[in-house]
Protein backbone atom coordinates (compact mmCIF):
# COMPACT_ATOMS: atom_id res chain seq x y z
CA UNK A 1 0.00 0.00 0.00
CA UNK A 2 1.42 3.37 -0.98
CA UNK A 3 1.57 5.74 1.97
CA UNK A 4 1.66 9.08 0.11
CA UNK A 5 -1.91 8.70 -1.13
CA UNK A 6 -3.22 8.10 2.40
CA UNK A 7 -1.24 11.01 3.88
CA UNK A 8 -2.56 13.35 1.18
CA UNK A 9 -6.13 12.10 1.76
CA UNK A 10 -5.88 12.93 5.49
CA UNK A 11 -4.47 16.42 4.75
CA UNK A 12 -7.14 17.08 2.08
CA UNK A 13 -9.92 15.92 4.40
CA UNK A 14 -8.70 18.22 7.21
CA UNK A 15 -8.37 21.20 4.84
CA UNK A 16 -11.86 20.69 3.34
CA UNK A 17 -13.40 20.40 6.83
CA UNK A 18 -11.52 23.53 7.97
CA UNK A 19 -12.55 25.53 4.90
CA UNK A 20 -16.18 24.71 5.76
CA UNK A 21 -16.08 25.28 9.50
CA UNK A 22 -13.25 27.87 9.70
CA UNK A 23 -13.17 27.21 13.43
CA UNK A 24 -9.46 26.48 13.79
CA UNK A 25 -7.65 29.01 11.57
CA UNK A 26 -9.94 31.94 12.38
CA UNK A 27 -9.54 31.50 16.15
CA UNK A 28 -5.75 31.10 15.74
CA UNK A 29 -5.58 34.22 13.58
CA UNK A 30 -7.63 36.37 15.96
CA UNK A 31 -5.46 35.24 18.88
CA UNK A 32 -2.11 35.86 17.21
CA UNK A 33 -3.08 39.33 15.90
CA UNK A 34 -4.47 40.33 19.31
CA UNK A 35 -1.30 39.09 21.00
CA UNK A 36 0.86 41.14 18.64
CA UNK A 37 -1.20 44.28 19.09
CA UNK A 38 -0.96 43.91 22.89
CA UNK A 39 2.80 43.24 22.73
CA UNK A 40 3.35 46.25 20.48
CA UNK A 41 1.42 48.46 22.90
CA UNK A 42 3.10 47.02 26.00
CA UNK A 43 6.58 47.61 24.58
CA UNK A 44 7.39 50.93 23.05
CA UNK A 45 7.62 50.11 19.36
CA UNK A 46 10.15 52.85 18.75
CA UNK A 47 12.69 51.43 21.19
CA UNK A 48 15.80 49.81 19.83
CA UNK A 49 15.54 46.96 22.36
CA UNK A 50 12.65 45.53 20.35
CA UNK A 51 15.23 43.95 18.04
CA UNK A 52 16.35 41.89 21.03
CA UNK A 53 12.81 41.02 22.20
CA UNK A 54 11.35 40.50 18.72
CA UNK A 55 12.22 36.79 18.41
CA UNK A 56 10.86 35.99 21.88
CA UNK A 57 7.59 37.87 21.38
CA UNK A 58 7.06 36.24 18.01
CA UNK A 59 7.49 32.70 19.35
CA UNK A 60 5.39 33.27 22.47
CA UNK A 61 2.55 34.33 20.17
CA UNK A 62 3.12 31.40 17.78
CA UNK A 63 3.39 28.83 20.56
CA UNK A 64 0.06 29.69 22.18
CA UNK A 65 -1.57 30.09 18.77
CA UNK A 66 -0.42 26.61 17.78
CA UNK A 67 -1.93 25.16 20.96
CA UNK A 68 -5.34 26.50 19.97
CA UNK A 69 -5.08 24.55 16.71
CA UNK A 70 -3.56 21.41 18.21
CA UNK A 71 -6.31 21.16 20.80
CA UNK A 72 -8.87 21.06 17.99
CA UNK A 73 -6.97 18.90 15.51
CA UNK A 74 -8.33 15.58 16.82
CA UNK A 75 -11.79 16.82 17.78
CA UNK A 76 -13.18 16.03 14.29
CA UNK A 77 -11.63 12.57 14.50
CA UNK A 78 -13.21 11.92 17.86
CA UNK A 79 -16.66 13.16 16.76
CA UNK A 80 -18.99 10.40 15.59
CA UNK A 81 -16.26 7.80 16.24
CA UNK A 82 -14.23 8.75 13.14
CA UNK A 83 -10.93 7.96 14.86
CA UNK A 84 -12.15 4.38 15.32
CA UNK A 85 -13.11 4.31 11.63
CA UNK A 86 -9.63 5.51 10.71
CA UNK A 87 -7.97 2.95 13.01
CA UNK A 88 -10.10 0.15 11.54
CA UNK A 89 -8.54 0.82 8.13
CA UNK A 90 -5.38 -1.07 7.17
CA UNK A 91 -3.35 2.13 6.88
CA UNK A 92 -0.12 2.19 8.94
CA UNK A 93 -0.45 4.29 12.12
CA UNK A 94 2.62 6.48 11.39
CA UNK A 95 0.94 7.55 8.13
CA UNK A 96 -1.98 8.85 10.19
CA UNK A 97 0.55 10.80 12.28
CA UNK A 98 2.24 12.34 9.23
CA UNK A 99 -1.13 13.25 7.67
CA UNK A 100 -2.34 14.97 10.86
CA UNK A 101 1.06 16.57 11.53
CA UNK A 102 1.34 18.04 8.02
CA UNK A 103 -2.24 19.33 8.28
CA UNK A 104 -1.38 21.09 11.56
CA UNK A 105 1.80 22.47 9.97
CA UNK A 106 -0.16 23.90 7.02
CA UNK A 107 -2.73 25.59 9.30
CA UNK A 108 0.02 27.10 11.45
CA UNK A 109 1.87 28.39 8.39
CA UNK A 110 -1.28 29.92 6.89
CA UNK A 111 -1.75 31.87 10.13
CA UNK A 112 1.91 32.91 10.20
CA UNK A 113 1.94 34.09 6.57
CA UNK A 114 -0.67 36.67 7.63
CA UNK A 115 0.74 37.33 11.12
CA UNK A 116 4.44 37.87 10.32
CA UNK A 117 4.00 40.97 8.07
CA UNK A 118 1.67 42.43 10.73
CA UNK A 119 4.34 41.73 13.37
CA UNK A 120 7.08 43.41 11.32
CA UNK A 121 4.91 46.50 10.69
CA UNK A 122 3.70 46.81 14.31
CA UNK A 123 7.23 46.48 15.69
CA UNK A 124 8.85 48.56 12.98
CA UNK A 125 11.30 45.77 12.15
CA UNK A 126 13.02 45.26 8.86
CA UNK A 127 14.66 42.05 7.67
CA UNK A 128 17.30 42.47 4.98
CA UNK A 129 16.62 40.74 1.65
CA UNK A 130 19.58 38.39 2.14
CA UNK A 131 18.20 37.24 5.50
CA UNK A 132 14.65 36.44 4.37
CA UNK A 133 15.70 32.87 3.43
CA UNK A 134 17.26 32.08 6.85
CA UNK A 135 14.30 33.78 8.61
CA UNK A 136 11.79 31.57 6.73
CA UNK A 137 13.95 28.51 7.43
CA UNK A 138 14.02 29.29 11.18
CA UNK A 139 10.22 29.73 11.24
CA UNK A 140 9.76 26.50 9.29
CA UNK A 141 12.07 24.51 11.60
CA UNK A 142 10.19 25.84 14.64
CA UNK A 143 6.85 24.98 13.06
CA UNK A 144 7.91 21.42 12.19
CA UNK A 145 8.96 20.84 15.80
CA UNK A 146 5.76 22.34 17.22
CA UNK A 147 3.56 20.36 14.81
CA UNK A 148 5.33 17.01 15.32
CA UNK A 149 5.49 17.19 19.13
CA UNK A 150 2.04 18.78 19.29
CA UNK A 151 0.38 16.17 17.06
CA UNK A 152 1.92 13.33 19.05
CA UNK A 153 0.80 14.81 22.37
CA UNK A 154 -2.65 15.88 21.20
CA UNK A 155 -3.22 12.23 20.21
CA UNK A 156 -2.49 11.28 23.82
CA UNK A 157 -4.56 14.11 25.32
CA UNK A 158 -7.65 13.52 23.14
CA UNK A 159 -8.41 10.35 25.10
CA UNK A 160 -8.24 12.12 28.46
CA UNK A 161 -11.17 13.87 30.14
CA UNK A 162 -9.19 17.07 30.70
CA UNK A 163 -7.72 17.29 27.21
CA UNK A 164 -7.64 21.12 27.11
CA UNK A 165 -5.50 21.10 30.25
CA UNK A 166 -3.52 17.97 29.43
CA UNK A 167 -2.00 19.23 26.17
CA UNK A 168 -0.21 22.29 27.66
CA UNK A 169 0.98 20.22 30.64
CA UNK A 170 2.59 17.65 28.33
CA UNK A 171 3.54 20.01 25.49
CA UNK A 172 5.22 23.01 27.13
CA UNK A 173 8.05 21.21 29.02
CA UNK A 174 8.99 19.19 25.93
CA UNK A 175 8.91 22.16 23.54
CA UNK A 176 11.05 24.48 25.71
CA UNK A 177 14.46 23.47 24.18
CA UNK A 178 13.08 24.08 20.67
CA UNK A 179 11.52 27.35 21.76
CA UNK A 180 14.79 28.65 23.25
CA UNK A 181 16.63 27.78 20.03
CA UNK A 182 13.88 29.31 17.87
CA UNK A 183 13.98 32.57 19.87
CA UNK A 184 17.79 32.69 19.51
CA UNK A 185 17.64 31.95 15.78
CA UNK A 186 14.93 34.45 14.82
CA UNK A 187 16.29 37.10 17.22
CA UNK A 188 19.76 36.77 15.69
CA UNK A 189 18.39 37.00 12.15
CA UNK A 190 16.20 40.03 12.96
CA UNK A 191 19.23 41.83 14.49
CA UNK A 192 21.27 41.27 11.30
CA UNK A 193 24.43 41.41 13.45
CA UNK A 194 27.16 39.13 12.06
CA UNK A 195 28.14 37.66 15.43
CA UNK A 196 24.53 36.97 16.37
CA UNK A 197 23.95 35.42 12.97
CA UNK A 198 26.60 32.77 13.71
CA UNK A 199 24.79 31.75 16.90
CA UNK A 200 21.46 31.93 15.02
CA UNK A 201 22.70 29.35 12.50
CA UNK A 202 23.94 27.13 15.36
CA UNK A 203 20.49 27.38 16.94
CA UNK A 204 18.91 26.40 13.62
CA UNK A 205 21.12 23.31 13.43
CA UNK A 206 19.91 22.37 16.91
CA UNK A 207 16.30 22.91 15.77
CA UNK A 208 16.85 20.61 12.77
CA UNK A 209 18.24 17.87 15.04
CA UNK A 210 15.34 18.34 17.50
CA UNK A 211 12.82 18.04 14.64
CA UNK A 212 14.44 14.87 13.27
CA UNK A 213 14.54 13.26 16.73
CA UNK A 214 10.88 13.99 17.45
CA UNK A 215 9.73 12.91 13.99
CA UNK A 216 11.54 9.59 14.54
CA UNK A 217 10.13 9.26 18.07
CA UNK A 218 6.61 9.89 16.76
CA UNK A 219 7.14 7.40 13.92
CA UNK A 220 8.31 4.74 16.38
CA UNK A 221 5.72 5.39 19.11
CA UNK A 222 2.59 6.36 17.23
CA UNK A 223 1.23 2.83 16.89
CA UNK A 224 1.38 2.51 20.68
CA UNK A 225 0.16 6.07 21.37
CA UNK A 226 -2.93 5.89 19.16
CA UNK A 227 -3.75 2.30 20.10
CA UNK A 228 -4.92 1.43 23.59
CA UNK B 1 -21.63 -32.46 -15.57
CA UNK B 2 -21.74 -34.91 -12.64
CA UNK B 3 -17.98 -34.50 -12.21
CA UNK B 4 -18.44 -30.71 -12.06
CA UNK B 5 -21.14 -31.06 -9.39
CA UNK B 6 -18.94 -33.42 -7.33
CA UNK B 7 -16.05 -30.95 -7.70
CA UNK B 8 -18.28 -28.08 -6.54
CA UNK B 9 -19.54 -30.11 -3.58
CA UNK B 10 -15.95 -30.91 -2.61
CA UNK B 11 -15.09 -27.21 -2.76
CA UNK B 12 -18.12 -26.33 -0.61
CA UNK B 13 -17.19 -29.05 1.87
CA UNK B 14 -13.65 -27.68 2.04
CA UNK B 15 -15.02 -24.17 2.64
CA UNK B 16 -17.69 -24.93 5.22
CA UNK B 17 -17.14 -28.54 6.25
CA UNK B 18 -15.62 -29.92 9.41
CA UNK B 19 -12.04 -29.48 8.13
CA UNK B 20 -12.59 -25.88 6.98
CA UNK B 21 -10.61 -23.04 8.57
CA UNK B 22 -13.09 -21.02 10.68
CA UNK B 23 -13.47 -17.40 9.55
CA UNK B 24 -13.10 -16.27 13.17
CA UNK B 25 -11.43 -18.40 15.84
CA UNK B 26 -11.02 -17.23 19.43
CA UNK B 27 -9.13 -19.42 21.93
CA UNK B 28 -8.78 -18.79 25.66
CA UNK B 29 -8.97 -15.03 25.20
CA UNK B 30 -8.55 -12.84 28.29
CA UNK B 31 -8.11 -9.11 28.64
CA UNK B 32 -7.08 -7.01 31.60
CA UNK B 33 -7.31 -3.23 31.89
CA UNK B 34 -4.93 -2.63 34.76
CA UNK B 35 -5.96 -5.16 37.39
CA UNK B 36 -9.56 -5.38 36.12
CA UNK B 37 -10.33 -8.52 34.12
CA UNK B 38 -12.63 -7.48 31.29
CA UNK B 39 -12.64 -10.76 29.34
CA UNK B 40 -12.08 -14.15 30.93
CA UNK B 41 -11.08 -17.21 28.89
CA UNK B 42 -13.35 -16.64 25.89
CA UNK B 43 -13.34 -19.34 23.20
CA UNK B 44 -15.57 -19.74 20.14
CA UNK B 45 -15.48 -20.33 16.40
CA UNK B 46 -17.49 -18.80 13.59
CA UNK B 47 -17.52 -20.32 10.12
CA UNK B 48 -17.68 -18.33 6.89
CA UNK B 49 -21.22 -17.03 6.45
CA UNK B 50 -21.99 -17.44 10.17
CA UNK B 51 -23.87 -14.81 12.18
CA UNK B 52 -23.13 -14.46 15.88
CA UNK B 53 -25.49 -12.32 17.96
CA UNK B 54 -23.74 -11.11 21.08
CA UNK B 55 -25.87 -10.12 24.05
CA UNK B 56 -24.91 -8.88 27.49
CA UNK B 57 -25.28 -6.00 29.92
CA UNK B 58 -23.23 -2.81 29.62
CA UNK B 59 -19.66 -3.49 30.72
CA UNK B 60 -19.87 -7.23 29.96
CA UNK B 61 -16.92 -6.99 27.55
CA UNK B 62 -18.81 -7.19 24.22
CA UNK B 63 -17.18 -4.15 22.60
CA UNK B 64 -13.76 -5.09 23.98
CA UNK B 65 -14.12 -8.56 22.41
CA UNK B 66 -15.00 -7.05 19.04
CA UNK B 67 -12.15 -4.52 19.29
CA UNK B 68 -9.67 -7.33 19.99
CA UNK B 69 -10.87 -9.32 16.96
CA UNK B 70 -10.61 -6.11 14.90
CA UNK B 71 -6.96 -5.78 16.09
CA UNK B 72 -7.67 -2.41 17.72
CA UNK B 73 -6.70 -3.79 21.14
CA UNK B 74 -4.17 -6.50 21.93
CA UNK B 75 -5.35 -9.43 24.08
CA UNK B 76 -3.67 -10.06 27.44
CA UNK B 77 -3.88 -13.80 26.98
CA UNK B 78 -5.11 -16.34 24.43
CA UNK B 79 -5.23 -16.14 20.66
CA UNK B 80 -7.50 -15.15 17.79
CA UNK B 81 -7.42 -15.64 14.05
CA UNK B 82 -9.46 -14.11 11.25
CA UNK B 83 -9.46 -16.04 7.93
CA UNK B 84 -6.51 -17.97 9.33
CA UNK B 85 -4.51 -14.76 9.81
CA UNK B 86 -2.66 -13.97 13.03
CA UNK B 87 -3.26 -10.39 14.27
CA UNK B 88 0.27 -10.19 15.70
CA UNK B 89 1.72 -10.62 12.18
CA UNK B 90 -1.06 -9.58 9.82
CA UNK B 91 -3.06 -6.88 11.59
CA UNK B 92 -3.36 -4.70 8.45
CA UNK B 93 -4.51 -7.69 6.36
CA UNK B 94 -7.12 -8.55 9.02
CA UNK B 95 -8.37 -4.95 9.17
CA UNK B 96 -8.78 -4.90 5.40
CA UNK B 97 -11.15 -7.89 5.72
CA UNK B 98 -13.31 -6.24 8.40
CA UNK B 99 -16.12 -3.71 8.13
CA UNK B 100 -17.75 -2.00 11.11
CA UNK B 101 -21.29 -0.68 11.34
CA UNK B 102 -21.68 0.97 14.71
CA UNK B 103 -24.28 3.15 16.44
CA UNK B 104 -21.67 5.85 15.77
CA UNK B 105 -21.63 6.39 11.99
CA UNK B 106 -17.82 6.91 11.81
CA UNK B 107 -18.46 9.63 9.23
CA UNK B 108 -17.13 13.20 9.03
CA UNK B 109 -20.10 15.54 9.42
CA UNK B 110 -18.45 18.42 7.53
CA UNK B 111 -17.70 16.31 4.46
CA UNK B 112 -20.25 15.28 1.82
CA UNK B 113 -21.38 11.68 1.39
CA UNK B 114 -19.09 11.29 -1.63
CA UNK B 115 -16.11 12.95 0.10
CA UNK B 116 -16.50 10.59 3.07
CA UNK B 117 -16.55 7.52 0.84
CA UNK B 118 -13.60 8.81 -1.22
CA UNK B 119 -11.62 9.39 1.97
CA UNK B 120 -12.29 5.93 3.40
CA UNK B 121 -11.83 4.35 -0.04
CA UNK B 122 -8.34 5.87 -0.22
CA UNK B 123 -7.55 4.64 3.29
CA UNK B 124 -8.50 1.09 2.19
CA UNK B 125 -6.84 1.52 -1.23
CA UNK B 126 -10.08 0.47 -2.98
CA UNK B 127 -9.69 -0.21 -6.70
CA UNK B 128 -12.02 1.55 -9.19
CA UNK B 129 -13.16 3.74 -6.30
CA UNK B 130 -15.47 6.09 -8.23
CA UNK B 131 -17.35 3.15 -9.72
CA UNK B 132 -17.64 1.45 -6.31
CA UNK B 133 -18.95 4.69 -4.73
CA UNK B 134 -21.60 5.06 -7.48
CA UNK B 135 -22.67 1.46 -6.97
CA UNK B 136 -22.94 1.74 -3.17
CA UNK B 137 -24.68 5.13 -3.11
CA UNK B 138 -27.28 3.71 -5.47
CA UNK B 139 -27.66 0.61 -3.30
CA UNK B 140 -28.28 2.64 -0.12
CA UNK B 141 -30.54 5.03 -2.07
CA UNK B 142 -28.39 8.09 -1.41
CA UNK B 143 -27.11 8.86 -4.91
CA UNK B 144 -29.31 11.97 -5.03
CA UNK B 145 -27.63 13.30 -1.84
CA UNK B 146 -24.02 12.48 -2.74
CA UNK B 147 -22.82 16.12 -2.69
CA UNK B 148 -24.68 17.05 0.52
CA UNK B 149 -22.86 17.35 3.84
CA UNK B 150 -23.46 14.44 6.22
CA UNK B 151 -24.38 17.06 8.85
CA UNK B 152 -27.65 17.65 6.92
CA UNK B 153 -28.63 13.93 6.86
CA UNK B 154 -31.30 12.31 9.04
CA UNK B 155 -30.22 9.51 11.42
CA UNK B 156 -31.54 6.87 9.00
CA UNK B 157 -29.73 8.38 6.02
CA UNK B 158 -26.50 8.66 8.02
CA UNK B 159 -26.78 5.01 9.01
CA UNK B 160 -27.35 3.99 5.38
CA UNK B 161 -24.24 5.93 4.39
CA UNK B 162 -22.40 4.20 7.27
CA UNK B 163 -23.38 0.86 5.69
CA UNK B 164 -21.98 2.03 2.33
CA UNK B 165 -18.77 3.07 4.12
CA UNK B 166 -18.49 -0.30 5.85
CA UNK B 167 -19.01 -2.24 2.57
CA UNK B 168 -16.73 -0.01 0.47
CA UNK B 169 -13.68 -2.30 0.63
CA UNK B 170 -15.74 -5.51 0.21
CA UNK B 171 -15.02 -6.90 3.69
CA UNK B 172 -15.66 -10.58 4.37
CA UNK B 173 -16.39 -9.99 8.09
CA UNK B 174 -18.84 -7.39 9.37
CA UNK B 175 -19.12 -6.19 12.95
CA UNK B 176 -22.45 -4.61 13.86
CA UNK B 177 -22.37 -2.69 17.13
CA UNK B 178 -25.97 -1.94 18.11
CA UNK B 179 -26.75 -0.96 14.52
CA UNK B 180 -30.49 -0.46 15.15
CA UNK B 181 -29.88 2.14 17.85
CA UNK B 182 -31.78 5.37 17.12
CA UNK B 183 -33.24 4.17 13.81
CA UNK B 184 -36.92 4.73 12.94
CA UNK B 185 -38.92 1.66 11.72
CA UNK B 186 -38.53 2.65 8.04
CA UNK B 187 -34.77 3.00 8.42
CA UNK B 188 -34.68 -0.38 10.22
CA UNK B 189 -36.53 -1.97 7.25
CA UNK B 190 -34.05 -0.51 4.74
CA UNK B 191 -31.13 -1.52 6.95
CA UNK B 192 -32.35 -5.12 7.32
CA UNK B 193 -33.13 -5.34 3.60
CA UNK B 194 -29.52 -4.38 2.92
CA UNK B 195 -28.31 -6.84 5.53
CA UNK B 196 -30.35 -9.64 3.92
CA UNK B 197 -28.87 -8.90 0.51
CA UNK B 198 -25.29 -9.31 1.76
CA UNK B 199 -25.87 -11.98 4.40
CA UNK B 200 -24.69 -14.96 2.35
CA UNK B 201 -21.27 -13.54 1.45
CA UNK B 202 -20.31 -12.21 4.87
CA UNK B 203 -19.57 -13.40 8.39
CA UNK B 204 -21.23 -11.28 11.07
CA UNK B 205 -20.80 -10.50 14.73
CA UNK B 206 -23.63 -8.30 16.01
CA UNK B 207 -23.71 -6.67 19.44
CA UNK B 208 -27.33 -6.03 20.35
CA UNK B 209 -29.82 -5.61 23.18
CA UNK B 210 -32.72 -6.46 20.87
CA UNK B 211 -33.52 -10.16 21.49
CA UNK B 212 -36.10 -10.58 18.69
CA UNK B 213 -33.87 -9.08 15.98
CA UNK B 214 -30.71 -10.68 17.34
CA UNK B 215 -32.23 -14.17 17.42
CA UNK B 216 -33.99 -13.77 14.05
CA UNK B 217 -30.75 -12.86 12.28
CA UNK B 218 -28.24 -15.14 14.00
CA UNK B 219 -26.82 -18.60 13.42
CA UNK B 220 -25.30 -18.58 16.92
CA UNK B 221 -26.26 -16.67 20.06
CA UNK B 222 -23.95 -15.75 22.91
CA UNK B 223 -24.48 -13.96 26.23
CA UNK B 224 -21.47 -12.36 27.89
CA UNK B 225 -21.58 -11.44 31.56
CA UNK B 226 -18.68 -10.01 33.56
CA UNK B 227 -16.32 -10.96 30.73
CA UNK B 228 -17.40 -14.62 30.68
CA UNK B 229 -19.57 -16.61 28.28
CA UNK B 230 -22.69 -17.60 30.24
CA UNK B 231 -24.67 -18.82 27.22
CA UNK B 232 -23.55 -20.01 23.77
CA UNK B 233 -25.63 -22.11 21.39
CA UNK B 234 -26.31 -22.71 17.69
CA UNK B 235 -29.64 -21.27 16.60
CA UNK B 236 -30.75 -24.76 15.38
CA UNK B 237 -30.35 -26.12 18.92
CA UNK B 238 -31.36 -22.91 20.66
CA UNK B 239 -33.44 -23.42 23.78
CA UNK B 240 -35.23 -20.07 23.71
CA UNK B 241 -36.68 -20.54 27.21
CA UNK B 242 -33.25 -21.13 28.66
CA UNK B 243 -31.83 -18.23 26.64
CA UNK B 244 -34.49 -15.84 27.92
CA UNK B 245 -34.07 -17.09 31.48
CA UNK B 246 -30.29 -16.54 31.40
CA UNK B 247 -30.79 -13.18 29.68
CA UNK B 248 -33.34 -12.02 32.28
CA UNK B 249 -31.18 -13.22 35.14
CA UNK B 250 -27.90 -11.75 33.88
CA UNK B 251 -28.87 -8.78 31.76
CA UNK B 252 -32.15 -7.36 32.97
CA UNK B 253 -31.08 -7.76 36.57
CA UNK B 254 -28.30 -5.30 35.84
CA UNK B 255 -30.46 -2.55 34.43
Interface residues (C-beta under 8 A of the other chain):
Chain A: X1 X2 X5 X6 X9 X12 X13 X16 X17 X20 X21 X76 X79 X80 X81 X82 X84 X85 X86 X87 X88 X89 X90 X91 X92 X227 X228
Chain B: X70 X72 X73 X74 X92 X93 X95 X96 X98 X100 X102 X104 X105 X106 X107 X108 X109 X110 X111 X115 X118 X119 X120 X122 X123 X124 X125 X149 X165
